[in-house]
Amino acid sequence: MNDPNGPFRWRGRHHLFYQYNPDAPVHANVHWGHVSSPDLVRWEHHPIALAPTPGGPDEAGCWSGCVVDDGGVPTAVYTGVDHAHTGLGTICLARAADPADDRLLSWRPRPAPVVPGPPPGLDVVMFRDPFVFRHAGRRWALVGAGHADGTPSVLLYGCDELTDWRFGGVLLDGHDPVAAAVFGDKADGWECPQLFGTSGGDHVLVVSLWDGTPRSTGYLTGRLEADGQGGLGFLARTGGRLDHGRDFYAPAVRQDSDRALMWGWSWEARDDAAVLAAGWAGTLTAPRVVDARPDGALRVVPAPELELLRASRPFVTRPDRAVPLPPAYDLTVTARGAATVTLLRAADRTLTVRLDPDAGTVVLDRSGWPRAGAAGSAPVTVRVPPAPRLSVRLLADGSLLELFVADRATVTERVYARPDDVPELTVEGDAEVSGWEQVPPRRG
């Protein structure tokens, strides 16, 4: 599995779709998998929602997109690719066959795309990943793009009627001075654009940085403004890295009336032989509540519903002894001075998180457990404003480690324990600690 797609609330249930190859743990033959939940923790697997249509615009894959309520009918808006595609997708629709079904078990694709390709005259060489949203009484869509000269962009469409899309110009591109300062010039395409409103009235634009392969994710905080020609522009004022880890990409956002939820894809950081031996690849992160602070910096915390996974009693409440760690846990550490948290050890190495509230730094050191891939395994440092106390929350589930730093930043990494490794918690320094095993809930 890879990208999460179309997080959607319907008839009291949370729906989440995702890129999925039912045949092998490799990126090919992409379908949309589908799960739903009453509470974000008890998830039920459903039949495949979207599958390639032989001879259709999505014959080679149903790539990323979103799901919206179109006049009372849940509708998937997604990228279709055919066997001749070279990075240029089409925008396709599929509608729920029975909107009265709270589990949305059946979908009907529209036979022809609503957008057959990129607009002429812009020399677009990457075109995919529609994201539909409402603003100022109208319905709009973003599409991720890259241009032949290496400029990444987000394209804008008006789509008050989902079957009638009208190109509205370039919302933002890599020449924007704020975007250039935040992202640099390494990406030649912006994938999976997402947009959410903040509690302070700003908007946050999220993009995944592509340079021929997936690289990292970033965000820009700013304002949507009318461009004077019936379209919109995005006035960015600040931004940053969305996740400071090396194993997070292609997030999807769901805008609720009181919050925005985000899921990301955490890819494999082991070699192909290990993936094939395991028989599966990729996982989705836990849902995160995302917002922006008054200065535009990110605010991110785990969805509060995740506390429903906690066991009835904590397995640790004091930092004065070594404690075995369960396979899945929810751990909070608050340091009043320099502190070191050890999560995994072997004879000659340890996996640690170091906190220094005076310096405003958190360092994840997993160098003893090397990752596959060009990004390497060096320690990851996150910087936050210095303060008398510094808190981190760690969500671990098997190889997936999600580190939330001071409600300001996240680090997502895959760490594969070896048979002789010892998952054990020790805390050195002036710190408080509490931790719960995460217990799989009963299905419901």
C-alpha positions in Angstrom: 0.0 0.0 0.0 1.0 3.6 -0.4 -0.8 7.0 -0.5 -3.8 7.5 1.8 -6.7 8.8 -0.3 -10.1 10.4 0.3 -10.5 10.5 4.1 -14.2 11.1 4.4 -17.0 11.1 7.0 -20.3 9.6 5.9 -23.3 8.6 8.0 -21.4 8.6 11.2 -18.4 6.5 9.9 -14.9 7.5 9.1 -13.8 6.3 5.7 -10.2 6.0 4.4 -9.0 4.8 1.1 -5.4 4.0 0.0 -3.3 3.1 -3.0 -3.2 -0.7 -3.0 -1.7 -3.5 -5.2 -3.7 -6.7 -4.3 -1.2 -8.9 -6.1 2.3 -8.1 -4.7 4.1 -5.8 -2.4 5.4 -3.6 -5.3 4.1 -0.4 -6.9 2.0 -1.6 -9.8 -1.6 -2.4 -10.7 -2.8 0.3 -8.3 -6.3 0.0 -6.9 -8.1 1.8 -4.1 -8.3 -0.2 -0.9 -11.0 0.9 1.6 -11.5 0.8 5.4 -14.0 2.5 7.7 -14.4 3.0 11.4 -16.9 4.4 13.9 -14.3 6.0 16.0 -10.8 6.1 14.2 -9.5 3.1 16.2 -11.8 0.2 15.2 -11.2 -0.3 11.5 -13.1 -2.6 9.2 -11.7 -3.7 5.9 -14.0 -3.5 2.9 -13.9 -4.8 -0.7 -11.7 -2.9 -3.1 -13.4 0.4 -3.9 -11.7 1.3 -7.3 -10.0 -1.0 -9.8 -8.5 -0.3 -13.2 -11.0 -0.6 -16.0 -9.6 -2.5 -19.0 -9.5 -0.1 -22.0 -10.5 2.8 -19.7 -8.7 6.0 -18.7 -7.5 4.2 -15.5 -6.5 0.9 -17.2 -3.0 1.1 -15.7 -4.0 2.3 -12.3 -6.3 4.3 -10.1 -3.9 6.8 -8.6 -4.4 9.3 -5.8 -7.3 11.7 -5.3 -10.0 12.6 -2.8 -13.7 11.8 -1.9 -16.4 14.5 -1.6 -20.1 14.8 -1.0 -21.6 15.8 -4.3 -25.2 16.6 -3.7 -25.7 13.7 -1.3 -23.6 11.2 -3.3 -20.1 10.3 -2.1 -17.9 10.8 -5.1 -14.3 9.8 -5.6 -12.2 12.2 -7.7 -9.0 10.5 -8.7 -6.1 10.2 -11.1 -6.5 7.7 -13.9 -3.5 6.5 -15.9 -3.4 4.4 -19.0 -0.6 2.2 -20.3 0.9 5.0 -22.4 1.1 7.6 -19.7 4.4 9.4 -19.0 3.5 11.1 -15.8 0.4 12.8 -17.1 -2.8 11.5 -15.6 -6.5 12.2 -16.3 -9.0 13.3 -13.7 -11.7 10.6 -13.2 -14.9 10.2 -11.1 -16.5 7.3 -9.4 -19.7 7.5 -7.4 -21.1 5.5 -4.5 -23.6 3.0 -5.9 -25.7 3.2 -2.7 -25.4 6.5 -0.8 -27.7 5.0 1.9 -25.0 2.4 2.7 -22.9 3.8 5.6 -20.1 1.4 4.6 -20.0 2.5 0.9 -19.2 -1.0 -0.3 -19.8 -0.4 -4.0 -18.6 2.3 -6.4 -19.4 3.0 -10.1 -16.7 4.7 -12.2 -17.6 7.2 -14.8 -16.4 5.8 -18.2 -14.8 9.0 -19.4 -12.5 11.4 -17.5 -13.7 14.9 -16.6 -10.3 16.3 -17.3 -8.4 14.4 -20.1 -5.0 16.0 -19.4 -3.2 19.2 -18.4 -4.1 22.6 -19.8 -2.4 23.6 -23.0 0.4 26.1 -23.1 2.1 25.4 -19.8 4.4 22.6 -20.9 3.2 20.4 -18.0 5.0 17.0 -17.8 3.6 15.9 -14.4 -0.2 16.1 -13.7 -2.0 14.2 -11.0 -3.6 14.0 -7.5 -6.8 16.1 -7.5 -7.9 17.7 -4.2 -11.4 19.3 -4.1 -12.3 21.9 -1.6 -14.8 24.8 -1.0 -14.0 28.4 -0.6 -16.0 31.6 -0.8 -19.2 29.7 -1.8 -17.6 27.9 -4.7 -16.0 24.5 -5.3 -12.4 24.3 -6.5 -9.8 21.7 -7.1 -6.0 21.6 -6.8 -3.9 19.3 -9.1 -0.2 18.6 -8.5 2.1 19.4 -11.4 5.6 19.8 -12.8 6.8 21.7 -15.9 9.3 20.8 -18.5 11.7 23.5 -17.2 11.8 21.8 -13.7 9.3 24.2 -12.0 6.9 22.5 -9.6 3.4 23.9 -9.3 -0.1 23.5 -8.0 -2.8 24.1 -10.7 -6.3 25.4 -9.9 -9.6 24.4 -11.4 -13.1 25.6 -10.8 -15.5 22.6 -10.5 -18.8 23.8 -9.1 -20.2 20.9 -11.2 -17.9 17.9 -10.8 -18.5 17.0 -14.5 -17.5 20.5 -15.7 -13.9 21.6 -14.8 -12.5 24.9 -15.8 -8.8 25.7 -15.6 -8.3 28.7 -13.2 -4.5 29.2 -13.5 -1.5 28.4 -11.4 -2.3 28.7 -7.7 1.4 28.7 -6.7 4.7 27.5 -8.2 8.3 27.1 -7.2 9.2 30.6 -8.2 7.2 32.0 -5.3 9.9 33.5 -3.0 8.5 31.9 0.2 8.1 28.5 -1.4 11.7 28.7 -2.8 13.1 29.7 0.6 11.2 26.9 2.4 11.6 24.0 -0.2 14.7 25.0 -2.1 15.0 24.0 -5.8 15.4 20.2 -5.5 11.8 19.3 -6.5 10.6 19.4 -10.1 7.0 18.4 -9.2 4.6 19.0 -6.3 2.5 15.9 -5.7 -0.6 15.3 -3.7 -1.5 18.9 -2.9 -3.8 19.3 0.1 -5.3 22.4 1.7 -6.8 23.0 5.1 -8.1 26.0 7.1 -6.7 26.9 10.5 -8.3 28.0 13.7 -6.8 31.5 13.1 -8.3 32.0 9.6 -5.2 31.1 7.6 -4.9 28.2 5.1 -2.1 25.7 5.0 -1.0 24.2 1.6 0.7 20.8 1.9 2.7 19.3 -1.0 4.9 16.3 -1.5 8.2 17.0 -3.1 9.0 14.9 -6.2 12.2 15.0 -8.2 11.7 11.8 -10.2 11.2 9.9 -7.0 9.4 10.8 -3.8 11.5 12.8 -1.5 9.8 14.7 1.4 6.9 16.8 2.4 6.4 20.5 3.2 3.8 23.0 4.1 3.2 26.7 3.5 0.9 28.9 5.7 -0.8 31.8 4.1 -4.1 33.1 2.6 -6.3 32.3 -0.3 -7.1 35.5 -2.2 -9.1 36.3 -5.2 -6.8 37.0 -8.2 -9.1 39.6 -9.8 -9.8 37.3 -12.8 -12.4 35.0 -11.2 -9.7 32.6 -9.7 -7.7 32.3 -6.6 -4.1 32.8 -5.6 -2.2 31.6 -2.5 -0.2 34.3 -0.6 2.4 32.3 1.4 4.0 33.9 4.4 5.9 31.1 6.0 6.4 27.3 5.9 8.6 24.4 6.8 9.1 20.7 6.6 5.8 18.8 7.3 7.5 15.8 8.9 11.2 15.7 9.9 11.5 11.9 9.4 12.6 10.1 6.3 9.6 7.7 6.0 6.6 10.0 5.5 5.0 11.0 2.3 1.8 11.8 0.3 -0.4 12.9 3.3 -4.1 13.3 2.9 -6.2 15.8 4.9 -9.8 15.8 6.0 -11.3 19.2 6.9 -13.9 18.9 9.6 -15.9 21.9 11.0 -13.7 22.0 14.1 -10.4 20.4 13.1 -8.3 19.0 10.2 -7.1 15.4 10.3 -4.1 14.1 8.4 -2.8 10.6 7.5 0.5 9.9 5.8 2.1 7.0 4.0 5.1 5.5 5.7 7.1 3.5 3.1 9.5 0.7 3.6 13.0 1.5 4.7 14.3 -2.1 4.1 15.7 -3.7 1.0 13.5 -5.3 -1.7 14.5 -8.8 -0.6 13.2 -8.2 3.0 10.0 -6.7 1.6 9.3 -9.6 -0.6 10.1 -12.0 2.2 7.7 -10.2 4.5 5.0 -10.2 1.8 3.7 -6.7 2.5 4.9 -3.1 2.0 3.8 0.2 3.4 1.6 1.4 6.2 -0.4 4.5 7.1 0.4 6.7 10.0 -1.9 7.4 12.9 -4.3 10.2 12.3 -2.9 13.6 13.3 -4.8 16.8 14.2 -3.0 19.6 12.3 -3.4 23.4 12.7 -1.2 26.5 12.5 0.0 28.8 15.3 -0.4 32.6 15.0 3.1 32.8 13.6 2.2 30.3 10.9 4.2 27.4 12.3 2.7 24.0 12.4 0.7 22.6 15.3 0.4 18.8 15.2 -0.8 16.3 17.8 -2.1 12.7 17.7 -5.9 12.5 17.2 -7.4 12.3 20.8 -9.4 9.2 19.7 -6.1 7.2 19.8 -6.3 7.2 23.6 -9.0 4.6 23.2 -6.2 2.2 22.3 -4.6 2.5 25.6 -4.6 -0.4 28.0 -6.5 0.0 31.2 -3.3 0.7 33.2 0.0 2.3 32.2 3.0 0.1 32.1 5.3 2.8 33.3 4.8 5.9 35.5 8.3 6.6 36.9 11.7 6.8 35.2 13.6 5.0 37.9 14.0 1.6 36.3 14.2 -0.2 33.0 10.9 -1.4 31.7 10.2 -3.9 28.9 8.4 -2.2 26.0 5.4 -3.9 24.3 5.2 -4.2 20.5 2.8 -1.2 20.3 2.9 1.7 22.9 2.0 5.3 23.5 4.7 7.0 25.5 5.0 10.6 26.8 8.3 12.0 28.3 8.6 15.5 29.7 12.1 16.7 30.4 13.0 19.5 32.8 16.7 19.2 31.9 18.8 17.2 29.5 17.4 13.7 29.3 18.0 10.5 27.2 15.3 8.0 26.5 16.4 4.6 25.3 13.8 2.5 23.4 15.8 -0.4 21.9 19.2 -1.9 22.7 21.6 -4.6 21.5 25.1 -5.5 22.7 26.8 -2.7 20.8 24.1 -0.1 20.0 21.0 1.7 21.4 18.1 3.6 19.8 17.7 6.8 21.7 15.7 10.1 21.9 17.6 12.9 23.5 15.8 16.0 24.9 17.3 19.3 25.9 14.7 21.9 26.9 17.3 24.6 27.4 18.6 24.2 23.8 15.2 23.4 22.4 16.3 20.3 20.7 15.1 16.7 20.3 17.5 14.2 18.6 16.3 10.8 17.4 19.4 8.6 17.0 18.6 5.3 15.2 22.0 5.1 13.5 22.5 1.6 14.9 19.6 0.4 12.8 20.4 1.5 9.3 17.8 2.3 6.8 17.8 1.3 3.1 17.8 4.2 0.7 19.6 7.4 -0.2 18.3 9.4 2.8 20.6 7.5 5.2 20.3 6.8 8.9 22.0 9.8 10.6 20.5 11.2 13.7 17.5 13.5 13.2 17.4 16.8 15.1 14.2 18.8 15.6 14.5 22.4 16.9 11.8 24.1 18.9 11.7 27.2 21.1 13.7 26.7 24.3 11.5 26.3 27.4 11.7 25.1 31.0 10.0 21.8 29.9 10.1 19.9 26.7 7.6 17.1 26.0 7.6 14.4 23.4 5.0 11.7 22.6 6.0 8.5 20.9 3.6 6.2 19.1 5.2 2.9 18.2 3.5 0.0 16.4 5.9 -2.7 15.2 8.4 -1.0 12.9 6.5 2.3 12.7 7.8 5.0 15.1 6.0 8.4 15.2 7.6 11.1 17.4 5.6 14.2 18.2 7.8 17.0 19.5 6.2 19.8 21.7 3.0 19.7 19.6 5.1 21.5 16.9 6.8 18.8 14.8 6.8 15.1 13.9 9.4 12.6 13.0 8.2 9.4 11.2 10.7 6.6 10.8 10.6 2.8 10.2 12.9 0.9 12.6 13.1 -2.9 12.1 14.2 -4.7 15.3 16.4 -7.7 14.9 15.7 -11.0 16.7 18.4 -10.4 19.4 17.4 -6.7 20.1 15.8 -5.9 23.4 12.9 -3.4 23.4 13.4 -1.8 26.8 12.7 1.7 28.1 15.2 3.6 30.2 15.1 7.3 31.0 18.2 9.1 32.2 18.0 12.7 33.4 15.4 15.0 34.9 12.2 13.7 33.3 8.7 12.5 33.9 7.4 9.5 31.9 4.1 7.7 31.4 3.3 5.0 28.9 0.5 2.7 27.9 0.5 -0.4 25.8 -1.7 0.0 22.7 -4.2 -2.8 22.7 -6.0 -3.8 19.5 -9.7 -3.0 20.0 -12.5 -5.3 19.3 -13.9 -4.8 15.9 -17.2 -2.9 15.7 
